[in-house]
């Protein structure tokens, strides 16, 4: 999966939470906030909660307090790999004045290994946010899809409905990405074959049998590839669509979440069918729904668009298929319309 960087829209969201006494402020605690310093950020990462199940209010050095966020139960998130992870959130508070500095994140994997991150408050300096991004991506390298799972929890708890996914901070204008009439995919996108296998698009041959889906009945059929269209290598603009399906239920132990995700990449003008109608992938907004294969049930279900980003994809050829019938095909287990 494409590397994902959360750049949460904090100015408004955290203003509502901290300054206006919104959902993140309890009735008993002041809503004031001050800037977290780099020294405090570094120190907070060493704070450990001995018993995440029972310790809801913990003091450190008689200077800082960890206060269980809204007394919420933990999240237990199971991803595509079937492994259950746990996420606990605590408010990080300076005891002097009871001023909120940020949010402590405790992430426990299926082996019991604990990872700690500190989400700064909205007043924190840019260098602290940069350090935060470095830290969560360091965890992401060890724990697949950590950033996605964390994003899901933060969006549920803090009301952040948007975050940005970027490829190393690339900028379309600076890189002069090519926008064209070619409606295509990068060659590494995977096509669903009639025999149940997956095959990279660039390796498709005339005569190959692929799956097409009826968008209304959600029934699959087999069609043959007539031609693989190949466009010259250029630095095409590529849209990346991150879609998720989250099944959540509350238990006495906490919030149990099963989270499935898929990423589809295409040129911005490639057509897709959403619940609200046909539109180019580059115009699909977060919150819209598209049809995907649910590998757990082997049925075609609606997934929700979590994020859409666009960046120069680097100099490469792009491809498209012409088939003997049908109006759709499955790319990375996401239904797309034929050209």
DALINZI-V753183 format. One line per field, one symbol per residue. ss: DSSP state (h for helix, s for strand, l for the rest). burial: # if it has 9 or more other ideal C-beta (glycine too) atoms within 8 Angstrom, else .. A space follows every 50 residues. Layout:
ss = ???
burial = ???
This chain:
ss = lllllllllhhhhhhhhhhlllllllllllllsllllhhhhhhhllllll llllllsssslllssssshhhllssssslllllsssssssssssllllss sssssssslllllssssssslllllhhhhhhhhhhhhhhhhhlllhhhhh hhhhhhhhlllllllllllllhhhhllsllllllsslllssssllllsss hhhlllllsssssllllllsssssssssssssssssssssssssssssss lllsssssssssssssllllssssllsssshhhlllllssssssllllss sssssssssssssssssssssssllllssssllssssll
burial = .#.###.##...#######...###...#.####.#.#.##..##.#.#. .#..#..#.#...######..#.######.....###########..### #########.....########.#...##.###.###.##..#.###### #####.##.#..#####..#.#..#.#....######.#####.....## ##.#...########..#..#####..##.#..#############.... ...#####################....####.#.#.#######.....# #############..########..#.###########.
